[in-house]
Amino acid sequence: MISRTTRDPSRPPMFEYDQNAFRQIADDALRHARDFGASDAVVEVSENSGLSVNVRRRKVETIEQTRDKSFGVTVYLGKRRGHASSSDFRSASLRETVSAAYQIARFTAEDPAAGLPEPDTLCADPRDPGVFHPWEIDADAALALALRAEGAALDTSAAIRNSEGAAVSAGHGQFLLANSIGFAGGYRYSRHSISCSPIASQGRDMQRDDWYSAHCDPGALADPARLGRYAAERALSRLGARRLATQRAPVLFEAPLACGLLGHFVQAVSGGALYRRSSFLLDSLGTQVFARHVNVLEDPFQRDEFGSAWFDGEGVATQRRRIVDAGVVQGYFLSTYSARKLGMRTTGNAGGSHNLRLYSSRARRGDDLEAMLARLGTGLFVTELMGHGVNYVTGDYSRGASGFWVEDGRIAYPVEEITIAGNLRDMFAGIVAIGADEIRRGTKRVGSVLIDQMSIAGT
């Protein structure tokens, strides 16, 4: 675990502004919008600071410190919309930015779906979601952590002869969202990470792998040395990889990759894809899409989770809900705009989903990766995917892959240069099991996922 550091009074403050200053900027901008004749307006003010360091082969590669701020305003003239932004918070610049947005709205075509959210959908109690944990770390301390991670990887084995490096980052931000119908809310947030990418060599065989830990609380990050050793062990395990014969077989997706499968589902049932009719899951509400033991829960009210928020990017109240219940789709991911385009009501997902968990009602506490491999029996365990072969209109799925061939529930040998293919509809319906080896990646939490059959293209 990473220890938190105390505030160094000699360093510049993390933020230049406080929420009261942001509120004043937003109030001034909304007043300017009214003065210009706007029917409605929405303002977002934000500020970010960050530190990122990279090392490679035990030497410093880059040190980057960032600090930026932004002011954006959207002006409505009835059903016409204009947007402008600036990084200048001076009073005259705010007025000029609002004026620019107003002028754009004047000459924009009307859009019947445009406009602010309905007042009864707005969050009445915009609380702090508890996702801000400052990490007062300087460049020297961050470099020391990165060097520990990479050093542990390089020291794992003589076969770890190279590295793509290790990185440590600490990021902090804050924002305020306000509109002309009475909503105002904002909070501070943080995102910190450690990563390492070692390279293993044996003769002409060269393999790389990586691992990372990310959290809003630095105290929850993985120990750098353990992370580096694990990344090295992953790279070493891939040496001697073979190709497979073309066949059909069950496929087990490692937990981080299974988060991607959940992401494909989210994309397919999100408002933009639905109203453009560019999704293979059109009109899927109330229909059986997943196997009956599969559920998806959205919970925006968990502390210390990246996707936590009491309101979405429009100020609409978020909600805890079952997106999939016993395999049946119960909800979409809609903003105010996409909901209007579909003749529906916003779900509070402007800006994306909030803390999704894909799980099985059959899963038990002991269903770790070893148990999932035993459940796989003989088949493919995928640990890396390449390419972007997902067609959201048809659901067709084809990705380059590498991982391990499993026989009788045990890893037999590593494999590479293969392609796995199927259709997401069949893959979702064919989920046999979801492991208890859950991992969080971004706003999604999933265990390893076993699919009954997929096509494997090899030699």
N, C-alpha and C positions, 0 to 999 in steps of 0.2 A: 504494500500500500504506500501511497505517496503522502508525505506529511505536508500539512498546510504551513505556509510561511507567514510571518507577521508583517504588518505594514511597515515599509521603510519610509520614514518622513522625508528623506532626501530625494525620493523619486517623485515625478509629476503625478498628479491625481489620475485615477483610472478614468474618470469622466470629468468633462469640463462643465456640464450642465446638470441640474437636478430636475425632478419631475415638475416642480413649480415653474421653472424657467421654460420647460417644454410646454406646459399648459398656457403660459403667456403667449408663446409663439403661435400655438394653435388658435387661441382666441383672437389674436391680431389677424391671422390669415382668414379665419371665418368671417370676421368683421369686414375685411377688404372684399371678400367674395360677395357679401350682402350689398356692400356699397356699389359694386360693379353691376349688380342686378341679377346675380345668380339665384336660381330657385332653391338649390341645395349645394352643399359642398362637403368634402371630407379631407382631412389633413392628417398626414403621418410625419412625425419628427423622430429621428433616430440618431444614435451615436454609438460608435464601436471602437474598441481598442484591442490590440492583440500582439502577441509575441510568437514567432515561429523560428525554430532552429533546426538545421540539418547537419548531420555528420556522415562521413563516409570513410571507411578504412581507418578509423580512429583519428580522423582529422576533421576540423571544422570546414564545412562547405558553405553554408549560408546562415546569416542571422538577419531576420526581418522583423521590424517593429512597425505596426500600422496604427493609424488613428484617423478616423473619418467621421463625417456627420452628413446627414441628408435631410432635406425637407421636401415633401411631395404634396401636391394639392390637386384634387380632382373637382372640377366645377361642372354643375349640371344647369342647363337651360331647358327646363322641361325634360324631354327625352333625348336631348343632345348633350354630349359629354366631351370635356376637354381636360387634359392632364399636363402638368409641367412640374419640374423639380429643380432643385438648386442645392448647393452645399454652403451657400452664404446665408447666415442667419440675421444679417443686419436688416433693420426695419424697411429701408428702401428696397432692398433685394426681395424681401418677402412680398411686398406689394407688386413689384415687377413680375414675380413668378406667378402670383395669382392672376394678374392681368394677362399673362401669356396663356394660362389655362383657359381663361374666359374667352379670349380671342379664338382659340382653337375650337371651343364649344360652339361659338357663333357660326362657324363654317363647316361643322360636322353634320352629317345626315342624322336624322332621328332614328333611334333604336327603341322599339317598344319595350324591350326588356331592361333598358338602362334605368338607373336610379338607385337611391339608397335603400337599405333593407326596410321592411315594414317595422314600424316602431315596436310592435309587440314581440318581435324576434330578438331585439337587442338585449344584451346582458345587463341586468339591473344591478348586479353586484360584481363589478370587475375586480376580483381579488388578485393578489400576487400568487402565482402558482408555485412558488418556492423552487425556482430553477436557477437561482443566482448564488454561486459559491465562488467568491473571488480567490484567485491564486496569485498572490503577490510574489511572483518568481521573476528573477532577473535572467539575463542572457547566460551568465556564467553557470548559474544553477541549472538552467534548462539544458545547457550543453553537457553538464555533468551527468544528467539523467540519460540523455541520448547516447553518450559514450558508454554508460553502464549497460544499456540495452544492446548496443552493437557489440561491445566487448564481450558480453556473455555469449552472444551468438557466435562470434569468431572463435571463442575459446571452447566451444562445445565439442568440436572435432577438428582434426587436421584436414578433413575433407571440406570444411567451410573455409574456402580460400579467397572468397571475394564477398562483396556486399553492395547492394544498391543503397545502403545507408540506413540511418535511423533518424527519427524526427520527434520533436516535442513541440506542442503548441498550447498556448493559453489564450483564450478569447473571451471578451466581455462585451456586452452590449446592453442598450436600453432603448425604449421607444415609447411614444405616446400616440394613440389613435383617437381622433375626435371628429365628430360630424355636426352638421347644422341642426340635427333633430334631437340633440341632447346627450349623445353618448360621448364619454371620454374615459379612456382607460389605457394603462400601460404598465410595464414592469421591467426589471432588469433580468438578464439571463447570462449564462456562461456556458462555454463548451471547451473542454480541454482534452488532449489526446497524446498518446505515445504510440509510435509504430516502429517496426524494424523489418527489413527485407534482406535476408542473407542469401548467398548463392553457394550451393554445394557442387563439388567437382570430383569426378572419378574417371581417370583416363580422358576420353573425349566427351564423356557424359557430363552435362552441366544442367543443374536444376535450381530454380529459385522458388521461394515461397515467402510469405509474410504473415504478420499478425499485428493487430492493433488493439488498443484499449481506449475508449472514449467515454467521457462522462461529464456532467455539469459540475460534479464535486470532485476536486483533485484527490481527495482522500479515498475515493472509490476506484481510482485508476490502478491497474495491475502493477505489481512490482516490476521495474524495468529489466532486471536481470532474469527473472522468470519468463517474462515476455520474450526477451531475446533468445533464451535457450529453447523455448517452445517453437519460435519461428525457425530456428536452426534445425530442430528435430523434424519439423515438417518438410523442410528442404531436403534433408538427408533421406527421409523416407521415400522420396520420389526418384532417387537414383536407381538406374536399371529398369526404367519404365519400358513397357512393351506396347504394341498395338494389339487390338482385339480383332477377331473375325467378325464380319457383319452378322448381326443376329438381333433377336428380340429377347429382352430380359428385364427383370425387375430392377429398378433404379432407386438408390437411397441418396437423397440430397443432404449434404452436410448442413448443419443449422444455419450458418451465415448465408448459404446459397438459397435455403428455403425461405429466408426473408425476401429474396428476390421473387420467388413464386407468389408470395402474398402481395408484393408490389405489382405484379402483373394483374392480379385480380382487382386491386384498387384502381389501377389505370382503366380497366375495362368497365368498371361501374362508377366512374367519375363523370360529373356533369358534362364536361366539354366533349368527351368521346361519345356520350349518349345523345346529346342534342345534335351533334354533327353526324350521327348515325355511323360512326366509325369504330364500333365495338362489336365483338362477337357475343357480348352479353346484353344486347338490346332486349328490353322488355323482360328482364330476368327477375324482376321483383316478385317474390312469392313462388319462385320456381326452384326445383332441386338442381343445384349446380355442383355441390361437393358431395362426397360420401356422407352418409347419415350421421356418422360419429364426429364430423368436423364442425367446429364453431369458430367464429371470429368475433372478438369483443373489442370495442373501442372505449377507452377510459381516459378522458382528458384531465382527470382530477388526481393523478398520482404525483406526489412530490418527488423531486429529483429525477424526473424523466423528461427527455428532450421534447416530447410531444404534448406536454401538459399546458393547458391554457383554459381560462374560464370564458374566453371569447375568441372568435376566429378573426381573420384578417379584415372583416367588415364590422366587428363589434357585436356580431350575433352570438348569443349564448351557445356554448358547446353542451354536449350531453353524453352521458354514459349510455351506451346502447349495444345491443347485439346486432352486428351487421349480417352475420350468418348464424342461424340456429338449426342444429341438426341437419346441416347441409343445405338449408333453404335460405336464399337471399332475402333478408328482411329490410335492407336499407341501401341507399346509394350515398355518394359523397357529393353534395351539391352546395354551390354558392348561391347567393341571391339571384345572380344573373342566369346561371345555368338552370336553376329551379324554375324561373319564369319562362325560359325557353321551352321547358318540358311541361309546363302547366302544373308544377308541383311547388312544394314549400322548401326553403333552404334547410339544410341539415346542420348548418354551422361548420362547414368545411371549406370556406374560402381560405385558400392558402395550404390546404392539404388535410391529411388525416391526423388523428391524435392518439398516440399510444395504442397501436393495434396488437392484438395477441391472437395468433392462430394456434388452436389446440384441439385435442381429441378427447371426447368423453370417455374413451377407453384407456387413455394413458394412465400409467401408474408411476409412483415415485421412483421405482427401480428401473424404469425404461430409459436407461442411459445409452450412450452410443454403443457400448458393447452389446447391450440387449437388442438394440436396433439392428446391428450387424447380424446377430443370431436370427432375428426375424427376417432379414433379407435372405439368408440362406446362401444361395448362389446367385450372384448378380453384380451390378456395378455400383460402387460407392463413389459419388462425384464430389470432388473437393475444389474444383476450379472450373469456371465457365468462361468462354471467350466469344466475342462477337455480339451482335444485337439482332439475332434472328428470331424476332417475335413479331408476328403479324396480328395486330389487334383487331383488324376487320374480320379475319377468318379464324383467329385463334391458333394458327399454325406456329409451331415452335421448333426451332432448329438451332443448336448452339454447339460450338466447339467445346470439348470437355477433356478433362484429365482427372485422375483419381486412382482408384484401386479396384482390382478384381477380387471378389470375395467368394470363397468356396466353403460350404458347410459352416457358414457363420464366422469364418476367420479370414482376415486379409491374406491373400495369396501372393500378389505382386502388384506393383504400381503400373498404371496404364496411361498412355498419352496419345495425341494425334487421332482422336476419335470424335465423332459427332453424335449427339443424342437428338432424337426428333420425336415429335408427337403433336397432339393438338391439346391446347390448354383445357378445353372442355373435358376431353377424355382423361387428362392428367388429374384435374380436380376431382372428377368422379372416381378415379382409380386410386385415390390416396388410401393405402392400407393401414398406415399407422403414422402417428406423430410422436416423436420422442419427448422425454422429460428433460433432455439436455438442452434446455432453452438458452438462447443467446439474444441479446438486444443489439440490433443494428439500426441506428437512427431512431425512428419512431416505431419500429416494428420488433416484436419479440416472438420467436418461433424456435421449436426444436427441430431435429432432423426429420425429414419427411420421406416416407417410403411409398413409391408409386408402383402399382402392380406390373405394368409392362410398358416399355418404350423401345423404339427402334434405335439400335446402336450401329453406326456405320464405321467400319474400320478397314482392314485389308480385304 
